[in-house]
Amino acid sequence: MEVYNKNRDKNNSMHDEIREQNAKLKDAPLKEKLAYFNEYYLKTTIVVLVILLLVGSIAYSMLTAPSDTAFAAFFYNDTGDSTSTALIDGFVEHMGIDVKVHDAYIDATMNYTPDSTDMNTFMTLEKTMAVISTGELDVVVGDADTLDYFSGAECLHDITAILPDDLLAKFEDKIYYAKYGESQVLTPVGIYVTDAPKLNQYSHYVGMEPILGFIVNADNLDNAIEFLRYLYME
């Protein structure tokens, strides 16, 4: 059964042809209907579903974002237990954050690989950008590729402009530079935290060289800077 003629008569309107094909398919066996769908509609359907899932995920992140977040960090490509809350629990206690009133969290499920065509990577980055747009995200930690990505997207602070003098002196030999935005000017956007006792205590970034950066529009910059101090407490 010929279901669809790709070289259709140009004198026929698209509407007439669709009606013609629908009529042919009406009594066609299920196998032919599936074959027709797979050839002409499957790819489009998949693309539409992916877009809907992406939009839904971003909308959910924005609509369900806590109205008062005291601290939020995304850990990219982490080696630790992504379900563990030990690090954030310790920081919350250190800061005296009332979790009944304020939210504080670390999301260690994020992953990024340069030039990846994986849809999960794309959706992860879109989720991050959505949270950044709300001002909720304060810190991002990851490898050099991750910091390069967010620096290129102009999402990170120049740390020399925000860190107090004592921290700049403490980390002067651990500063990470990356090309920033369209200017591509090398900018100090991160701190190597490879030797941070708290990260090592909870097995974050084992065998890696993690870098911590501060989100440029973070609502809780003071808490983010205190988080860096906390990571180096014994």
TORTOR-901208 format. One record per residue: x, y, z of N, C-alpha, C, O, CB in turn; residue in one letter. Coordinates in steps of 0.1 Angstrom, whole numbers, plus 5000, padded with zeros to 4 digits. Atoms other than C-alpha are relative to their C-alpha. Glycine has a CB too. Example, Ala and Ser with C-alpha at 12.3 -4.5 7.8 and 13.67 -1.06 7.14 Angstrom:
BEGIN
500949885000512349555078500950125000501950125007499050005012A/499149895000513749895071499250115008499750225009500450054986S/
***
This chain:
BEGIN
500849885000500050005000500950125000501850145009499050005012M/499349875001501450344990499350105009498250155005500250054986E/500649914991500750565019500350154997499450234999500449975014V/499749865002502550885010500950014987501949944986500850055012Y/499249985012503851014977500850135002500350245002499050014987N/499149884998506851244982500050094988500250214990501449955003K/500049915011506551374947498550034996498050004985500649924987N/501549975001502951494952499850104989500650184985499450055013R/500449915010501151674925499950145006499250175016498649964994D/499949864994501952044931498650074999498550175006501050084993K/501349935001498352134921499149975012498150045015499349964987N/500850044988497051954952500550095012501750115014500249855004N/499649934988496952164984500549915010500249795010498850095005S/499550084989498652045015498949945008498949835012500950085009M/501150054993495352025032499349884993498949785000498950125002H/500650115007493851805005500949875001500349765002499850034985D/499250124999496851575006500049945014500049815015501550044997E/500150064986496751535044498749925001498749815007500150115010I/501350084999493051435041500149874992499549774996498950094994R/499950125009493951195013500849895008500549775008500750034987E/499150094993496751035034499249945012499449825015501350065004Q/500850044988494451015065499049904996498749805003499450115007N/501050095005491850845044500649864997500049764999499350054987A/499350125004494350585031500449925013500449805013501350034992K/499650074987495550515067498949955008499149875017500950105007L/501150034991492150485082499849855001499649805012498750074995K/500250144999491750125073501249924998501249804996499049964989D/498750075002495450035069500349925013499949955024501150104997A/499550084989496949765091500850085010501450185006500849884995P/499249934990498549875124501550024996502150124999499949935013L/498650005004501949785110500350124991501450184992500449874994K/499849895010501650035081499850135007500550235004499049984988E/500249874993500350305104501250035008501650155009498749995010K/498849974992503350265127501250044991502050124995500349875008L/498949975010505750265097499850144995500850224994499949904989A/500249875005504150585085500350105011501050215008498550024996Y/499749924989504350745119501550015003502150125004499349955013F/498550004997508050645124500750084989501750154992500549865000N/499349935011509050785090499750155000500650234997499649944987E/500349865002507251115091499850085013499850215013498850014992Y/500349934988506451205127500849975012500850055022498649975004Y/499350044988508751025152501050105004501050145016500749874997L/499049914997511651265150499450135006499950195016500950034989K/500749874996509351575153499449985014499550075023499050044991T/500650024987507551415182501050005012500850055022499249875000T/499050004990510751345201500650145003500850175015501249914995I/499549874998512051695196499050085008499450155018500250074987V/501049924992508751845209500049955014499850045023498649984993V/500050054987508751615239501250055008501150095020500049855000L/498849954993512351715248499950145003500250185015501349974991V/500249854997511552085245499050025011499250105020499550074987I/501049994989508452035267500649975013500350035023498849924997L/499350044988510551855293500950105005501050135017500749864998L/499149894996513152125293499350125005499750175016500950034987L/500749884995510752405296499349975013499350065022498950044989V/500750044988508852215323501050005012500750045023499449874999G/498950014990512152155342500450145005500550165017501249924995S/499649874996513152515341498950085008499150145018500350094987I/501149944993509652635351499949955014499650035023498749984992A/500150064986509552395380501150055009500850085020500249844999Y/498949954992512952515392499750145005500050175016501350004993S/500249864997511852875391498850015009498850095019499850084988M/501249994992508352815406500149945014499549995023498949934993L/499850064987509552595434501250055008501550005018500149854998T/498949954993512552795443499650065013498650145014500850104991A/500449944987512452885480500150155000500950214993501049945011P/500049855000511553245487501150065007501450185006498650045005S/498949954992514353275511501149905002501149825012499550055014D/498850105000517553075504501250075006501650175001500349954986T/498849944994520453155527501349964994502350044994500049955015A/498850045007522952955507499749894990498949804993501149965010F/500250115010523052745475501249994992501850084988498850044991A/498850035008525852575457499849884991499149794995501349975010A/500050115009526152355427501449944999502350014995499450044986F/498750075001528952095427499949924987499149834985500349905012F/500050075013529751985391501149895000502249915006500350104989Y/499150115002531451655383500749955014501949925014501150044991N/499550044987531851565420500149855001499449784995499050055011D/499850154998533151225431499349955013499349835016501549975000T/500650044987531351225465498749944999498149934988500050125009G/501450054999528051085476499150114998498950205007499849925013D/500949895003525551315460498850005009498150115009499549994985S/501150004990522951215486500450045014499550065022499449865000T/499649974986525051305516499850155002500050244993501549975001S/500249864996524151625534501050055011500850155017498550025005T/499149984989527051615558500750144999500850215009501149895001A/499349875002528851915543499150125003499550215010500650014986L/500949894999525852145541499550015015499250125020498950004990I/500550004986524652035576501050075009500750145018499749855004D/499049944992527952135591500150154998500350225007501449944997G/499949865003527952465573498850085006498950195012500050034985F/501249954994524352535584500250025015499850135021498849914997V/499849994986525352465620501050115003500850195013500449875006E/499049904998528452675617499550154999499850245007501149984990H/500649875002526452975604498850035009498450155010499650014985M/501249984992523552925627498750034992497950114996500250115010G/501249985009521052915598498849935006498949805008500349964986I/501250064996517552845609499349944988498750014980499050105008D/500550075012516452585584498549994999497949954989500649864999V/501449995000512852625594499550134993498450144989499450005015K/500349875006512952975580500750024987500250074977500450125010V/499249985012515752965554500549874995500749775002501350095004H/499550125007516852705529501550014998502050124996499249974987D/498650005003520452605524500349864994499949765000500950035012A/499850135006521652325501501250004990501750114986498849964992Y/499050025010524352185479499549894991499149784995501449955007I/500550105010523352005447501349944994502050014986499150064989D/498850075005526151755439499749914989500649824986500849935011A/500450095011524351585410500450064986500149994976498649975001T/499849945013525551825383501249954993502249914999500150155002M/498950055008527751715354500150084988499150134982499749854997N/499849925013529351895325501349944994502349925000500250155004Y/498950045008531651785297500050094988499050104981499949844996T/500049915012532752025270499649934987500049824985501450064998P/500450055013531251975236499149885001498949814991501249974992D/500950114998528851715250498750024993498250134993499849965015S/501349995007525751645229498949935008497849915004500149954986T/500950084991524151455258498950105005499250215009500749945012D/501149924996520651595265500050035015499650145019498749944996M/500049984985521151555303501050125003500750205012500549885007N/499149894998524151795301499450134997499550235004501349984992T/500749885004522152045282499050055010498950175013499449984986F/501049964991519352035306500550045014500050135021499049885002M/499449964988521652055336500550154999500350225009501249915003T/499549865002523252375322498850105000498950215006500850014988L/501249925001519752515315499450025014499050135017499049954990E/500549994987518652445350500950095008500450185016500049865007K/499149914993521752615364499850144996499750235005501549964997T/500249865004521152925343498750055005498650175009500050014985M/501349964994517552935355500150045014499550145019498949894998A/499949974986518552925391500950125002500650205011500749885008V/499249884999521253185385499250124997499350235004501249994989I/500849885004518653415369499150055012498750165012499149964988S/500849964988516753415402500850065011500350125021499249885005T/499149954990519753515422500249915011500949945021499550135005G/500050104989519453205443501449935001501849905013499049894998E/498850074999522753035434501250095004501350204998500349934986L/498949924994525753155453501449954995502350044993500050005015D/498750065002528652915445499949894990498949824990500649955013V/499950115008529652685418501449945002502450015002499850034985V/498750074998532452425423500149904989499149824986500149935014V/499950105010533852215395501550004995502350065000499150034988G/498750005006536852135373500250124991499350214990500249874992D/499749885008538552385350499150024988498750134985501449994995A/500949995011536252305321498750075004498150154997499749874993D/501249954995533252385342500150155003499250234999499549935013T/499849864997534652715355500250084987499750204986501250025009L/499849935013535652805319498750034994498450144988500949924991D/501349985006532052755308499350125006498850214999499249875001Y/500749904994530552975334500750145000500050245000499849975015F/499349875002533253245331499750054986499550174984501549985001S/500349955014532653255293498550054999498350144991500149884991G/501449955000528953305301499850125009498650165012499049895004A/500049884992529853595324499249985013498450075017499450124993E/500850034988528353425355500850015013500350005023499549864998C/499150004989531353455378500650135004500950224995501149904998L/499349884995532753735400501549994997502149894997499750015015H/498649984999536253865397500349995015499950085022500550144993D/499950034985537353725431500950115006500750145018500749875002I/499249894994539854015436499250125003499650205011501250044990T/500949894997536954245437499149985012498450075017499250044988A/501050034989534954065464500649935012500049955023499049914994I/499550074989537253865486500750105010501450195005501049894996L/499249914991538654035518501449974999501949874994499549985014P/498550015002542354095520500649885006501549825000500650125007D/499450124993543053805544499849884991500749794990499449985013D/500350125008541453555520500850014987501449914981498649994996L/499249985012543253705489501449975003502149914995499950154995L/498650034996546553675508500149845002501149784998500450075013A/500050144997545653315519500149924987500749824986498849965008K/500150085013544853205483500750064988500450034977498549984997F/499449935011547153425463500749904990500849944978501050095005E/499350105009548953115448499049894996499449794990501249945007D/501050105004545652925442498950064992497850004990499449935013K/501049945008543853165420499949944986500949914980500350154999I/500250055013542253035388499550114991498650184994499049885000Y/500349905010542153255357499249934988499649824984501250074995Y/500750065012539653195328499650124991499550244996498849925005A/500449905010538653385297498550045004497749965006500149954986K/501349954995535653605306499250074988499650164982500250105011Y/501049955010532653675283500650024986501549954982499650145005G/499649975014533053815248501450064999502150044989499050094993E/498749945000536154005257501249905000502349934995500250105011S/499050114999538053675264501250045008502349985006500449964986Q/498949964991540253865289500149915011499149875018499750155004V/499750094989541853635314499650075013500150185016501549955001L/500649944988540053705347500149905012499949795010498650054998T/500050094988540553565383498649975005498050055012500950075011P/501450034997537253385387499949885010498749855013499349964987V/500250124991538053095410501249985009502350045008499849884992G/499050044990540052945439500149854999499149785001499750055014I/499750144999541652605437499849965015500450015024501449964995Y/500350044986540252425468500349855002499749785009498550025004V/499650154999541952085463500449965014500149845017501249984991T/499650044987543352085498499150045011499550055023501450065003D/500949964990540252205516499649885009499149785004498750064993A/500350114991539851985547498649955000498449835001500450055014P/501450055000536051975546499749924988498949834989499150125002K/500350075012535951865510500649865001500049764998500550074988L/499350134998538451585518499349925010499349805009501550035003N/500750074989536651495550498849924995498549814999499650095011Q/501250065005533551415531500149944985499149924979498850105000Y/499750075012535251265500499550074987499150014977499549865000S/500449925012534251545476501350024991502450064996499450135003H/499049985010536451565444501349935003502449995003500350155000Y/498850084997538851285453500849984987500249954977499649865006V/499250025012541751275429499850114989500250094978499849874994G/500349895010540651605412500550135006501050145017498550014998M/499549864996541551975413498750094999498650164989501150054992E/501249925000538252145422500350155001501250195008499049965010P/499849865000537852515417498650065005497650025000500450064986I/501249944995535352735436499950144994500850224994500050015015L/500349875005533753035420498750065005497849985010499950004984G/501149934995531253295431499150054989499550124980500450115010F/501049955010528053365411499950155000499750215011498749935001I/499949855001528053725399498850075006498950185011500250044986V/501249934994524453805410499549935012498349935015498950014989N/500450084989524353585441499450105011499950205014501249935007A/500749934989521953705468500750005013500550095022498549955001D/499450024987524053575496501549994999502149895003499449875006N/498550005003527653675487500749985014501849915014500450124993L/499350014987528653715524500049855005501049805010499350095010D/500150144996527453355532500949924991501649824995498649954999N/499250075010529253235500501550015004502249915003499850044986A/498649984996532553385512500349935013501449875014500350155001I/499850074988532053235546500149854998500749785005498850035010E/499950145004531552895529501449974996501949865000499049974989F/498650035003535052925515500849995013501749905014500550114991L/499350014987536352995550499749875007500649805012499650125009R/500450134994534452695563500649884995501049795002498549994999Y/499350125007535952455538501449985006501949875005500050024985L/498650014995539352525554500149995015501249995021500850124995Y/500050024985538252475590500449855003499849764996498750045006M/499650144996539852165606498949945008499049825013501350005007E/
***
